[in-house]
Amino acid sequence: MNTTTCAAAAAAAGLNQDRIAQLIEIARSTADLGGAELMRHYGRVSSINNKGPVGDLVTNADLSAEALILERLKSLTPEVAVLAEESGPEGEQEGLRWCVDPLDGTTNFAHGYPFFATSIGLTWRQQPILGAIAVPFLRETYWGAPGLGAHLNDTPIKVSACSSLDEALLVTGFAYDRQTRLDNNYAEFCWLTHRTHGVRRGGAAAVDLAFVAAGRQDGYWERGLAPWDLAAGVALVELAGGVVTGYGGGPFTISSGRVLASGPDLHPKLVKELAHVRPLSGDCFGAPEITAMGS
C-alpha cells in the first residue's frame, strides 16, 4: 500500500474534495458520538455476553453506541452502505461503505481498562479512504482523509521516523481463537520482543493503528481482524505517511484480516523479521520452541 492509495480510492469512487471534507466531518462527529455513549456506560456495564469464541464479548454499551451511530449515518448518508460489527452488512458492500466498530476493545471496556475506541472508516471496493477513531477516555479523536492529512484532534500527526528494529516499540494483538489455532501470533510476539525495545498488546486494533499513525508506536502487526477493525486505522496510517501491507510486504487486503503497518524506514525490516518466524508447534499451553527459519 503506497501513500496514494486512499486518494486513488476516493477518486475511483467519484469523491471530490468538498465531498471528502463532508464525509470526514460526518465520520469524526459520529465517532465522537459513539465515544460519548461509551463513556456514559463506562464503569456501569449492565450486560456482558459471549457472542462467539470465549472472550469475544458484547456489552450493552456496544449495542447502544452502534444504534446511535447507525441512526446518524443512515440519516446523513443514506446512499452509503454499512458494515457494522454487531448488526452486520446493509447495502452494496462493494461500493462506498462505512465500516463501524462501536466499541473496539470490548474486553478492556468490560473490565474497566480504559483502552477502547469507536472506529468509523469509509471504504470503496474494500479499499480504505478515510476514517475517524475516538478514544474517549483520553479525550482524543484521530481522523484523516485524502487532501486533509491525518490529525489528533486538531493537530497534524505523522508516523515515527524510527529505522532501527532494536530501537522500535511495536504493538500487536491476538485473535479470539488463539487458544485453539496454531496460527496464533505467539511466535512472532516472542521473536520481536527480543529484538526491539518491546512489544505491547493493547487489545484494541483501532487504537493500535491510531498510535502508529501518531508516532507513539513504531509498528504494528496482527492477524484475525475484521474490516471494522482495520478500515479507519489503515487509512490513518497511510495518511500520516506510513506504509501498510500484508505480512510479506505485498498489497494490503482488508478481507485477509492481516496487517503490517509502520513508518517507511522500519517497514522492510519488519517484513524480513516476520518471515523468519514459524508458528509455534504443538500445544501452545506447553513449552513450545520459537524457531528461526533457516537456522
Secondary structure, 3 states (H helix, E strand, C coil): CCCCHHHHHHHHCCCCHHHHHHHHHHHHHHHHHHHHHHHHHCCCCCCEEECCCCCCEEEHHHHHHHHHHHHHHHHHCCCCEEEECCCEEECCCCCEEEEEEEEECHHHHHCCCCCCEEEEEEEECCEEEEEEEEEHHHCEEEEEECCCEEEECCEECCCCCCCCHHHCEEEECCCCCCCCCCCCCHHHHHHHHCCCCEEEECCCHHHHHHHHHCCCCCEEEECCCCHHHHHHHHHHHHHCCCEEECCCCCECCHHHCCEEEECCCCHHHHHHHHHCECCCCCCCCCCCCCCECCC
